[in-house]
Amino acid sequence: MTLHRTRVLATSLALAAAVSAGSLSTASAQAAAPAAVGSSRAALPAAAPSASTTLGALGALGGVTQQVAALVAAATATPASSPADLQAKVAALTAAVQTLTSALPATPATPALPAGSHAGAVSGVRDVVPPLPVSVPSTLQTALTKLQTDVTALLTAVTSKDPAQIQTALTTLATDTLAVVTSTVTSLGVAAPPV
């Protein structure tokens, strides 16, 4: 493994451990909230999630990182794990991802203003525009999708028994696990400790 890949893996594991241990602070959640910018869309204030919501989401994130670690351990075990064991690990990871998704605070939907309105006139928008479904932030959803793709690539690599493919799949999985961690922490408005 190259020095860069080793650093990526170590950083991923350190950040995941910090999140799992709850050593990240929510003190600057308001400072991390994006500022409203004038546009054709209504800007809703982003309230910081409650402490219980933040801790619940971080606990669910710890569950995801633990399941990734369990999958990696099973995929690299000697003797090789059975396909049924690997599928059970994938199912547990999928459940952990669903738990994380449901534990995240709802992001405020920003409905488009009615035609002829301007950014300053937001009164009455609720009467005109029906509530939109709230979804997971797109960067986190992208990271979770990449993580699921990486899991599939790891299973394919393990099945092929090619060490180079397995190493590449593990490196990509570690990198995208870090992306899930940082996207989750960012979506919560939690500030990372100074490095």
Phi, psi and omega per residue, in radians:
M1 nan 2.345 -3.116
T2 -1.257 2.878 -3.134
L3 -1.082 -0.726 3.127
H4 -1.073 -0.801 -3.130
R5 -1.146 -0.642 3.097
T6 -1.118 -0.720 3.112
R7 -1.138 -0.716 3.121
V8 -1.072 -0.788 3.136
L9 -1.119 -0.781 -3.130
A10 -1.126 -0.718 3.107
T11 -1.116 -0.747 3.127
S12 -1.051 -0.827 -3.122
L13 -1.183 -0.665 3.130
A14 -1.153 -0.748 3.125
L15 -1.185 -0.707 3.101
A16 -1.100 -0.691 3.111
A17 -1.164 -0.683 3.120
A18 -1.128 -0.720 3.119
V19 -1.168 -0.791 -3.132
S20 -1.102 -0.634 -3.133
A21 -1.410 -0.177 3.112
G22 1.326 0.467 -3.109
S23 -1.533 0.022 3.070
L24 -1.520 2.547 -3.035
S25 -1.733 2.558 3.059
T26 -1.757 0.211 -3.043
A27 -1.082 -0.598 -3.073
S28 -1.854 0.573 3.136
A29 -1.099 -0.697 3.132
Q30 -1.154 -0.658 -3.132
A31 -1.187 -0.486 -3.121
A32 -1.436 -0.224 -3.132
A33 -1.184 2.377 -3.119
P34 -1.179 2.524 3.118
A35 -1.356 2.560 3.122
A36 -1.234 2.344 3.135
V37 -2.099 2.379 3.134
G38 -1.065 2.218 3.130
S39 -2.738 -3.032 3.118
S40 -1.474 0.084 3.131
R41 -1.968 2.553 3.120
A42 -1.231 2.374 3.131
A43 -1.755 1.991 3.105
L44 -1.655 2.458 3.128
P45 -1.166 2.408 3.130
A46 -1.655 1.902 3.124
A47 -1.443 2.520 3.100
A48 -1.194 2.420 3.112
P49 -1.152 2.719 3.128
S50 -1.152 2.821 3.141
A51 -1.062 -0.685 -3.134
S52 -1.184 -0.639 3.093
T53 -1.159 -0.773 3.133
T54 -1.078 -0.818 3.141
L55 -1.145 -0.654 3.086
G56 -1.098 -0.746 3.127
A57 -1.180 -0.699 3.110
L58 -1.163 -0.623 3.055
G59 -1.127 -0.711 3.094
A60 -1.156 -0.627 3.069
L61 -1.111 -0.706 3.065
G62 -1.057 -0.632 3.073
G63 -1.097 -0.683 3.110
V64 -1.144 -0.815 -3.117
T65 -1.134 -0.616 3.087
Q66 -1.146 -0.694 3.140
Q67 -1.225 -0.598 3.045
V68 -1.107 -0.770 3.122
A69 -1.093 -0.699 3.116
A70 -1.142 -0.681 3.116
L71 -1.159 -0.760 3.123
V72 -1.097 -0.738 3.123
A73 -1.086 -0.719 3.132
A74 -1.219 -0.642 -3.106
A75 -1.250 -0.481 -3.102
T76 -1.846 0.149 -3.106
A77 -1.190 2.600 3.039
T78 -2.142 2.100 -0.018
P79 -1.206 2.830 -3.058
A80 -1.049 2.490 3.097
S81 -1.249 2.712 3.123
S82 -1.282 2.695 3.081
P83 -1.006 -0.596 3.122
A84 -1.157 -0.673 3.107
D85 -1.143 -0.742 3.117
L86 -1.121 -0.707 3.116
Q87 -1.138 -0.611 3.081
A88 -1.137 -0.671 3.096
K89 -1.159 -0.691 3.103
V90 -1.128 -0.730 3.118
A91 -1.105 -0.699 3.104
A92 -1.150 -0.662 3.097
L93 -1.158 -0.723 3.112
T94 -1.078 -0.738 3.093
A95 -1.114 -0.689 3.119
A96 -1.140 -0.676 3.095
V97 -1.130 -0.716 3.096
Q98 -1.126 -0.682 3.086
T99 -1.107 -0.743 3.098
L100 -1.074 -0.813 -3.122
T101 -1.046 -0.720 -3.129
S102 -1.337 -0.369 -3.128
A103 -1.448 -0.286 -3.105
L104 -1.256 2.534 3.097
P105 -1.183 2.630 3.131
A106 -1.189 2.343 3.065
T107 -1.519 2.409 -3.104
P108 -1.170 2.312 3.075
A109 -1.350 2.520 3.130
T110 -2.031 1.622 -3.108
P111 -1.211 2.619 3.094
A112 -1.225 2.552 3.116
L113 -1.293 2.633 3.090
P114 -1.067 2.686 3.140
A115 -0.999 2.428 3.127
G116 1.513 -0.098 3.122
S117 -1.561 2.853 3.020
H118 -2.174 2.946 -2.985
A119 -1.022 -0.458 -3.113
G120 -1.379 -0.333 -3.062
A121 -1.788 1.437 -3.119
V122 -1.806 -0.075 3.130
S123 -1.189 2.443 3.140
G124 1.510 -0.019 -3.139
V125 -1.100 -0.674 -3.137
R126 -1.077 -0.546 -3.141
D127 -1.303 -0.515 -3.058
V128 -1.581 -0.752 -3.048
V129 -1.828 2.157 3.110
P130 -1.180 2.717 3.119
P131 -1.049 2.401 3.122
L132 -1.640 2.634 3.090
P133 -1.140 2.462 -3.133
V134 -1.601 2.388 -3.086
S135 -2.250 2.984 3.088
V136 -1.200 2.461 3.105
P137 -0.908 2.496 -3.005
S138 -1.109 -0.607 3.135
T139 -1.160 -0.657 3.100
L140 -1.218 -0.725 3.118
Q141 -1.081 -0.689 3.089
T142 -1.111 -0.756 3.135
A143 -1.119 -0.708 3.117
L144 -1.169 -0.650 3.092
T145 -1.129 -0.752 3.094
K146 -1.088 -0.696 3.132
L147 -1.062 -0.757 3.121
Q148 -1.142 -0.648 3.076
T149 -1.139 -0.704 3.119
D150 -1.119 -0.643 3.102
V151 -1.103 -0.758 3.103
T152 -1.089 -0.736 3.116
A153 -1.123 -0.663 3.106
L154 -1.130 -0.761 3.119
L155 -1.103 -0.680 3.086
T156 -1.117 -0.740 3.137
A157 -1.146 -0.708 3.126
V158 -1.139 -0.693 3.118
T159 -1.109 -0.664 -3.137
S160 -1.299 -0.345 -3.138
K161 1.047 0.505 3.088
D162 -1.681 1.988 -3.091
P163 -1.006 -0.619 3.138
A164 -1.154 -0.733 3.104
Q165 -1.149 -0.685 3.141
I166 -1.132 -0.773 3.131
Q167 -1.081 -0.760 3.116
T168 -1.104 -0.761 3.139
A169 -1.133 -0.696 3.116
L170 -1.151 -0.712 3.135
T171 -1.126 -0.773 3.122
T172 -1.136 -0.708 3.110
L173 -1.089 -0.730 3.114
A174 -1.126 -0.758 3.137
T175 -1.100 -0.776 -3.104
D176 -1.337 -0.401 2.989
T177 -1.154 -0.718 3.065
L178 -1.080 -0.675 3.109
A179 -1.109 -0.677 3.089
V180 -1.127 -0.757 -3.137
V181 -1.083 -0.881 -3.095
T182 -1.178 -0.646 3.104
S183 -1.152 -0.684 3.113
T184 -1.153 -0.816 -3.136
V185 -1.091 -0.731 3.115
T186 -1.130 -0.719 -3.133
S187 -1.160 -0.412 3.095
L188 -1.494 -0.212 -3.103
G189 1.331 0.383 -3.121
V190 -1.526 2.334 3.122
A191 -1.519 2.356 3.059
A192 -1.307 2.584 3.107
P193 -1.138 2.657 3.120
P194 -1.091 2.505 -3.103
V195 -1.668 nan nan
